[in-house]
C-alpha cells in the first residue's frame, strides 16, 4: 500500500473524528496507537476502519511512535496528532498520492498552521515540518517529547550517530492545521503540566541540552512561569549551535518573553544582534519594532517594521517558525499606529485601510481608522459610516464597529449598536470584555444603574493578567456606579472580593479584606489577592476620573488629602487638562512648590498652546525638582528633558523665521531654510521618543472640551 496515517492518542474523542475524516479519502491505512483511553476514542477509530494498537504509556512519545512504525504496512507514513487535521480537498489528495509515487525523496516537509485564537482574526503560527516519510528507510523517532525523526548512522547503539531527517516541501498543496495550542484545549488536557514534567526529567539527565531547554521554556510560558521561561531560553541560546534549525525559534520566543516582562533593553540588545544573523526572518524585525516602540524610539521602530516587510519579500521565511502576517499585515498595522501617534494622519489612514482590505476582521484596524478620523476632526456619524463601509456585510461587523466607536468615545453612536447586539448575540458571544465595553457606554451616556447591573452579571475568573485586570476594573466600576447613584452595593458574593463601606456617606473604604481568585483547573487555592488601602485608594480615584465621575474623585480627595497630587495628574492624563492646570496652579500659589510630574504637565499644556518659552521654563523647573527628588519616576525626568529639548527646537525655529532681512532682494534665505530642515528633523526625532501624553479618543474629546462630563459633574439622565 502507498500511504498510511499514524496517530498516538489518549482520550481524544472530542477531536479524533475531525482528524480521521480529513484523511479517510486518501489514506490506505490508519494506525491509531492508543495509550490508555477511557472515553470513546477507540470506538471512533474503529468506526473509521483504523487498526488500533494498545500501547502502554511510558511518558515517551518517541517510543510510542516507533511502536506504531513497526506495524506499518505502507511505503509512506503521514504522522498526525489527534488535534490536527489535514486541509486536503479531494484533488489535492490525488496530487499527494501521485507525488509520493514519483518522488525520489525519502521525506517531505508539510506546511502547518497552529491556531492561537478561535476568532476569525486570531493569530496563527506557521511552520514546515517533516510529516511524510518512507517507512522502509529505517527512520526512527528520538526524544521523550517533541520527538524528532532521525536516521541512525554507523553501527552499534553507543557508537551510532543520529542524523536529522530533512526533505523538500511537498508540492501537493497539503496543509496540516492544529488547534491544540488554544488556551481552552491546553487547560482542558493539561498538556503544559505534562510537558513540563517530562522535559524536567529529560533535563535531569541532559541538563545542557539546548533543545530540551528550549522546549522547557515553551512549557513554562504556557504555564505562566515567565521568569523561569526566560532563564531556560537564555541557557538554551548559550548552549545551542549556530547552525541548529531551532535556534531562530529560541530567539523569537526569548524576545517575546523579554517584552512581556518589560525587559525592553535586553530585548533590544538581543534583536539588534540576531537580526544581522537572520536578515530574512520577519518575526525578529517585528519584535525589534515592538521593543523599540516600547522604549519610546518610534522612528527606529518604523525602520524595524519596514525591515520586517522587506524580509517577507525575500521569500525565504518559510524555514522559520513564524507568526502569520509578521512581515505583512502585522508590520503594516504597527506602522499605521506609529504614524497615528506622530499625527501623520494621511499615512496612518492609508495603512489602516490597507490592513482592513487584507484582514477585514482585524479589530486593531477598525480602532486605528476610527482614531485617525477622530483626530482629523471627523464627526461621529462620519466615523461610523467609514467603519460601516470597511466592515461590509461580514457577520461580526456590527460588533467590531460598536467596540471601536466605544474606544474612540463616541458613546451616543455606540449605544444603539450595543442595544441591538444585546438582543441578537448569543450568550457565548458575550465575552467579559464586550460586557465591560457596553457598560462603559452606558456610564458615558448616564445609565449608571443599568451599567452596574450589566457588570454584576459577569462571571470572571481570571486565568491570565488581562482577565485579572478586567475583573478588577469591573468591580471598581460597579462600586463607583452604585456609589454615584446612591444604590446599595450589590456585588455578588461568589468569592471574587469583599468590600466595606463607610458609615452614612457611602464613601468606599478601599481596603480589600480578601479576594479569592479561582484557582487552576484542579481547584487548588492560591494566595489571596490583597493590596494596601493606599494602593486601592489610588486605583479607585484614577478609575473615577477615567469614567468622568469627578465629583466622586473630589470627595475621595477631601477624605484623604494624600490623593490630591494623584488627582491633579490623573485629571490631566485623562484629558481634563485645563481643570488639572487650575488645581496645580492653586497648589503652587498655596505652597510655592510643585512635583516634577506637575511641572511636566503644565509645561506640556503651554507647549500645546504654542507658548514655547514659557513651556521651556516649566520643563527646566521640573528637571531641577526631579534631580533633587528621591522618589521621582525616571520616566518623568526623561519626559521633562525631552520636553525641554522640543521647546528649545521650537524656539529656534521661531527665531529662524524672524532671522535676516527677508524682505531684502539680496538675501535668499538659503541658510535659514537649511537650518530649519535640520531643526524640523531633530524635532521629529524628539517627538518620536514619545514624551507627549498619549490621549485616546475619550480623553481627546475632554481635552478639546467636547465631553459631556467635562465640568466636574456627571450629567443626569
N, C-alpha and C positions, 0 to 999 in steps of 0.2 A: 504494500500500500504506500501511497505517496506521502500523506501528511497526517500527523496525529497532533492532538491538543492535550497538554498535560497541565493539571492543576493540583495544588495542595490545598485542602480545605479543612475547616473545623467550625461547625455551627455557622454556616454561610447561607442558610435557607432564604434570607432576605434579599440576597443579590445573585445567587448562583444561577437561577433560571435566566436572568438577563444575559449573563455571560455565555451560557451554553447555547442559548437561542442565537447569539451573534455568530457562532462558529459552525452551527449544525450543517449549514448548506455546503461548506467546502471541506470539512474535516472527514477523513476516512476512519478515524479512530479518536475516541475521547477517553483519556485515562484520568480518573479522579482519585488522588491519594488522600484518603480520609484519616485524620489523626485523632479521632475520638469524638465525633459529633454526637450531640444528644437531641438535636432538632430534626427537621425533615430533610437535611442536606443529602443524605444517601438516597432517599426515595426520589428526590428531584433529579439527581444524577442518573439513576437507573431509568427514569422516565425518558431521558434524552438518549438512552442507549449507551451510556458510558460504562466502561469497566471500572468498578470501584475496588480499590486496593485498601485494605485496612492496615494502617501502619502505626506502630507505636510511636508516640510523640516523645522525642528526647531533647526538645528545645534546640533543634539543629535543622535549619531549613535545607542546607546543602544535602544532608543525609537523606531527608525525605525526597528531595528532587531526584537524587541519584537512584533511589529505590524505584521510583516511577520510571526512570530511563531504562532500567534493566528489563522492564516489561514492555518496552516499545516494540511494535511490530511494523513500524513505518520507516521510510527512508529519512523523512524530515520530521522535526518536532517543533511545534509552536508552544511556548511556555507562557501561561497566563496566571494571574491571581483571580480569586473569585469576585473581587470588587472591581475588576476590569472587564471591558467588553470591546469587541472589535467593530469599528465603524467600517463595514465592508459590504457595500451593495453587491448584488449577485455578479455583476460584470467584473468588479474588482477581485472577487473571489476566484473567478475563472482566470483572470490575468495572473493572480498569485500562483495558482497551480501551474500555469504554463511557464512562468518564470522559474519555478523550482525544477521543472523538467529539463530546462536547457542551461541553467546557470552552472559555470564551473566552480563557483564559490562553495565553501563549506558552511558558511554562516552569513546571515543578513541582518542588518540593523532595521528596526521599525520605528517610525515616528510615534511618539507618545504624548498625550495631553493629560495633565493632572489637574483636576478641578479643585479650586481653593474656596469657591463660594457657589451657592445654589442660585444666586442672582444671575440674570442674563448678562449683566455687565461685569460679572465676577471675574477674578483673576484666574489665570491658568499658568502652570509651569510646563514648559516644553522641553523635551529632550529626545535623543535617539538611543536605542539600546538593542543589544543582540538578543533577540527573542526567537528567531528561527534559525535552526542549525541542523546539520546532518546527524542522525542518530548512530551512524556506523563509523564514526571517525574517532571514537574513544574519548570524546569530550566529557568532562565531569564538572560538578559544582563544588566549590570550596567556600567555607565561611558559614558559621552558625546562623548568621542573619545578614541580610543584604548580600546574599550569595552571589558569587561571580563564576562565570563559565570559563574554564581553562582547559588546556591540553597538557598532559604530563610529558615533559621532555626528559630523555635519559632513562636509565633503568634503576630499579631499587627504590624503595619507598623513601628512605632518608636522603639518598643522593639525587633524587629526581627534582626537576625544576618545573614550576608551574608557569605556563605562558598564557597570558590573557588571550581569549579568542576575539577576533575582530573580523569585520567584513563590510562591504559596501551597503548603502541604503537600498532597501527593496524598491524597485521601480513600479510596483503594482499599484501604489497609492494607498495601501492599507494603513490604518491608524488605530492605535490602541488607546482607549480612553479609560480614565481611572478617577474614581471619586472617593477613594479610601482616606484621603487627607482632609476631607471635610470635617470640621470640628465635631459635629454630631457623631459621625462614624468613628472618629478617633476615640471619643469619650465612651461610646457605647461598647466598643470592643476592647477598650483598654490597651490599645496597641502600643502606645508610648511607654506605658508601665512595663509591658512585656519586653519591649525592645531595650529599655534601659537595663533591665535585669540581665538579659542575655549578653549585651555588649559589655556590661561591667564584668561579667565572668570572663569574656574574651580578654579584656584589659588586664585582668589578674594574671593571665598567662603571657600576654604580649603588651606590656604597659606603654611601649613606644610605637605601637603600630599606627601609622598615620590614618589608615582607612578606618580602623576601629575608633580612633579618637574623633575623626570627623563624624561618623555615624552616631557616636555617643553625644556629641554636641547637638546634632539634629534632634535626637530623642529628648535631650534636656530642654531644648527650645519648645518642643511640643508639650512638655510638662510645665512650662513657665519658669524653669530654673535658668534664667538668662545669665546670671553671673557665672554659674558653673559651666554653662554652654560656651561662654566667651573664653574661659580658660581652656576648655577642650579644643576649640577651634585654633586658639593660639598655639597650643602644643602640637596639634596636627600640622600646622603650617611650618613649624620649625623642623619637624621630622620628615615631611614629605619630599620626594624627589621632584625636581623642577619639571621633568617630563611626565609625571604621573597624570593620567587623564582626569582624575577627580580634583586636582589641585585648583583649577579655576573655581570650582563649586565651593571649595573651602573658603576662598577669598570672598566670594559673593555672600555666603551665609555669615561669615565672620563680620563683614562690613555691616550687614543688616542688623545684627545683634548689637554692634557698637552704636549704631544710630539710635536704636530703641533705648539703649541705656544712656543716651545723651553723651557718649564719649566722642564728641564731634572731632576734636583734634586728632585723636587716634585713628578714627575712620578716614579723615582727610589724608593723613600720612600714609596709611596702608594703600589707599586707592591711587594716590599720586604715583607711587612706585609701581603698583601692579598694572595700571592701565598702560604703562610702557611695555610690559611683558605681553599683555593680551589686548592689542590695539583693535582687534576685531570682535571684542566681546561687549555688546551694547549694555548689558546689565551693570557692568562695572562703571561705565561712564554715567549711567543713570543714577547709580548710588553715589558716585562722586558729586554729581549735581545736587543731589539731596543733602549731602554733607556740607557742601559749600553754601547752599541756601540756608541750612540750619545755623550755620556760622555767620550769617548775615553778609556773605560775599556774593551778591546777586549777579554781578557781571561775570565773575568767574564761573558761577553756576550755569549761566547761559552758554558759555563755551563748552562746558562739560555735556550739557544736554544736546548741543549741536554735534558734539563728537559721538554721542550715542546714536544719533540718526545716521551719521556718516559710517559708523561701524556696521550698522544694519545693512547699509547699501553695499558694503564689501561682500556680504553674502556668505561668509564662512561661519556664521554664528551657530549653525545647526549642530556643531560638535560640542556645544556647551549646554549645561543646564540653564535654561533661560526663562524669564517671565515673558509671557506673550505681550507683544507691543512695547517692549523695553526700548527698542530703537525706533519706535514709530509713534503710536498714539500716546503712550505714557510720557515720552520725551516732549511731544508737542503740547500736551496739556500742562506740563510743568513750565514750559517756556511761556505759554499763554498766561499762566498765573503770575509769573515774574513780570511780564510786560504790564499786566494789570496793576501790580504793586508799584511799578515805576511810572504809572499813569501814562503809559504809551498805549492808549485805548484802541487805536486803529489796528496796531499789530496784534494786540490781545484778542480783539473781536474776530479777526480773520482766522486765528489759530483755533479759537473755541468753536467757530463754525465748521472748520475743517475736521476737528475731532468728532463733532456730532454727526457729520456726514458719514464718517467711517465707523463710529461706535455710538449709534443712536440711543443706547441705554446708559451711557456713561454720565452719572449724576454730576461729577465734577465739571463736565462741560456745560450743563444747564446752570449750575451755581455760578460758574465763571461768566457765562454770557449774560445772566441776569445782573451780576455785579458790574459788569462792563457797561451795560446800558444805563444802569442806575447812576454810575459815576459820570456818565456823559450827560446826565440831566434828563433822561427819558422818563415819561410818566409811567405809573404802574400799569396802566392799560396797554401802553406801547410795549412794555417789557413782557406782559402776559401774551400779547399777540406774537411777539418774536419767539417765545418759548413754544407756543402752540404750533407755530409753523415748523419749528425744529423737530417737535415730537411726532408730527403727522398723526397717523391713526394707530400707532402702536398701543398695545393694551395697557401698559404702565405709564403712559404719557401723562395722564391727569395727576397721578401720584408724584411723579418727578417734578411737574410744574408746581404743585402745591408745596412740596418741600423747598424748592428753590425760591418761590415767592415768599415763603416764610423766612428763609435765611436772609433775604435782602430787605426784610422789614415791611413788605407790602401786605400787612395783616388784613386790611379791608378787602383786598382782592383774593387773598388766600382763603379767607373764612368760608365763602360759599363753596369753594373746591373741597375743603375738608368736610363740610356738612354733607356734600354729595357722596364723598368717599365713605363717610361714616355709615351710610345706608347700603353701599354697594360692595365694599371689601368684605371678604370672609374673615373669620377670626384668625386664621393662620397668617393673613397678610398684615394684621395689626401688630407689627413689631413694636417693641417698647419705645424705640426712637420715634416712630410715627405718632404714637400717643402723646409723647412729650412735645413734639413739634405742633401738633394740633392744640394741645393745652397752651403752648406759648402764644399761638394766635388768639385763642380765647382770652388770655390775660391781656394781650395787647389791645383787644377790642373791648375790654371791660367786663367780660363774663367770668369773673374770678371764681365764683362758687361752682360753676359748671366745670371750669378747668380743674379745680381741686377734686371734684367728683370723678372726672376722667382719670386723673393720675392715681386716685385712690384705688382704682380697679386694677392697677398694674400688678403683675407678679414678676418682679425682677430678682432673680437670684444670681448674683454676679459670678460669672465664670472667667472673667478677664478684667483688665484695668478699665476698658471702655464701659463695660456694664456696671462696674462699681461706681464710676463717675456718674453714669446715667441715673443710677439708683439714688446716689447722694443728692443730685440736682432735683430729682423728682420729689424727694422728701422735703427739701428746703422750699420748693415751690408750693407744696401742699400747706406747709406751715405758714408761709407768707400770705397765701391766698386766704386761708382761714382767719388769720390774724387781721388782715385788711378788711374782711367782710364781717368781723365780729362773730365768726362762727365757732362753735365748739370744735376743737381739734379732733379730727376723726381718722387718725392713722390706724389702719387695720393692724391689729396686734398679731402678726404672724412671724415673730422672731426677727423682723427687719430692724427695728430700732425703737427705743422708748425715749420720750422727751418729757421734761417737766415744764409747766407753765407757772408764771409768777403772779400770784395774787389776783387782783381785780382788773389790772390794766392789760391783761393778755400778753404782756411782754414775754417773749420766749427766752427762757433761761437756756442758753445754747450750750449746755453741758450734756453730753450724751452719756447716759448711765450705762447702757450696754447695747451692743448690736451684735447679732449673731448672723454671720454670713452662712448661706447654705454651703455645705462643705463639698467634698468631692463626690463622685458617683457612689462611693462606699459609705457616705453619710458619716464620715469621721469628723469630729468637731475641730474647728480651728480656733485660734486665739481671737477673742472679741476685738471688734474694730472700735478703738477708743481714741478720742482726741481731746486735747485740753479745751477748757472753756474759752480761752483766748483765741485758739485756732478756729473754733466753730463760730465764735462771735464775728471774726473777720469774714469767714466764708458766708455767713448769713447776711451780713451787711453788704458784701460785694454782690450777692445774688439779688438782694432787694433793689440795689441801684441798677443792675442789669435788666431787671423787669420793669423799671420805671416807678417803683414804689418808694419814692424819695422821702415821703413823709414818714414811712416806717424806718427807713435808714436814719433819718434825723432823730427819731425817738431813741434808737439804739445809741446814737452818739451822745444824746443828752443823759442817757442812763450810764454810759461808760465813756468818759472823755478821752480815754486812750485810743478810741476808734476814730477820733477826729481827723488825724493825718491820713489814715487809710480812706476815710470818706472823701476827703478832698481829692486825693489822687485817683480814686475809683471813679468819682464823678467825671473827671477829665477823660480817663481811659474809656469810659462808656459813652463819650460824645457830648457830655454836658460841660463843654469847655468854658463857657462864659460864667456859669454858676460856680464852677471849680475855681476859676481865676478870682472871682469876687471873694470867696471864702479864704483863699490863700493870701490875698492882699489884706484882708481883715486880720488874719493871723500875724502877718508881718507888722501891721500897724500896732498890734497889741504887744508883740514880743520883741520885734526887731530882728527876728531870726526866721529862717526857712531851712528845711532839709534839702538835700541835693535833688531829690525827686520833685519837690515843689519848684525849685529853680528851673529844672529841666522842662516842666510842663508850661510854666509861664513863658520861658524862652521860646518854646515851640509855638505857642499861641501868637506871640509877637512876630515870629518868623512867618507864620501863615498869613498874617495881616500885612506882610511886606515891610515891617519895621525892623530891618536887619541890624542896625546899630544898637537899638535897644535890646534886641534878642541876644546879640553878642555879649552885652553886659550881663544879662541874666545867666547865660551859659557860663561865663567866666566866674561869676559869683558861685554858681553851683559847683564848678570844678574845685574852687578853693575850699568850699564846705566839705565836699566829698573826700578830699585828700586828708582832711583832719578827722573825719568821722570814721569810727572803727567798724560800724555796722552797715555802712552804705553799700548796697549791692554793686559789684564790679560792673554789671551791665549798665547801671545808671551812670557811672563815671564814664564808661565808654561812649554812651549816647551823648552825654554832655560835651565831650571832646569833639565828637563828630558834628554835633550841632554848631559848636563854635567855629569849626572849620567851614561848614556850609555857609554860615552867616558871613564869615570873612570873605569867602569867594563871591558871595552876592554883593558885598560892599565893593569889592574890586571891580566887578562887572559894572556896577553903577558908576564908579569913578572913571572907567574907560569910556563909558557912554558920554561923559562930560569932558573928556580929555581932548586937548588940541583945538586949534581954531578950525572946527569942522566946516564953518561957512567960508573958509578961505579957499580960493581957487588953486592955491599951490599945495595944499595938503590933501593927500588922497585917502588918509585914514588906514593905510595898509597895516601899519604896525599894531594899531589898536585892534583891528579885525583878527589878526593872527593871535594876539594875546587873548582875545575874547573866546576864540575857538578852544584854546588850551584851557582856559578857565571853565568853560562850559563842560569840557570833557572831564576835568577834575571834579566839578560839581556833580556830574552824573555818577562818577565813581563813588563819591561820598554818599549820595542818595542810595546807591547800590549796596551800601553796607548796612542798610536797614535801621537807621537811627530814628526815623519818624514813627509816631504812634500809628498802628495799623487799625483803622476803624472798619468794621463790617457795615453792611447795609443799614441795620438798625441804628448803629452808632453814628453813621454818617448823616442820617436823617436828623438826629438830635443836634449834631454839630452845625447843621445847616438851618436849624430852627424849624424843621418840618415835622417833628414828632409831637403827638398829641399830649404826651405827659411831660413836656419839657419844663414845666413850672412848679416842680415840687409837689404836684398833686396828680393823683390818678384820676382821670375823668370818670364820672359816674355814668352808668348805663341805666 
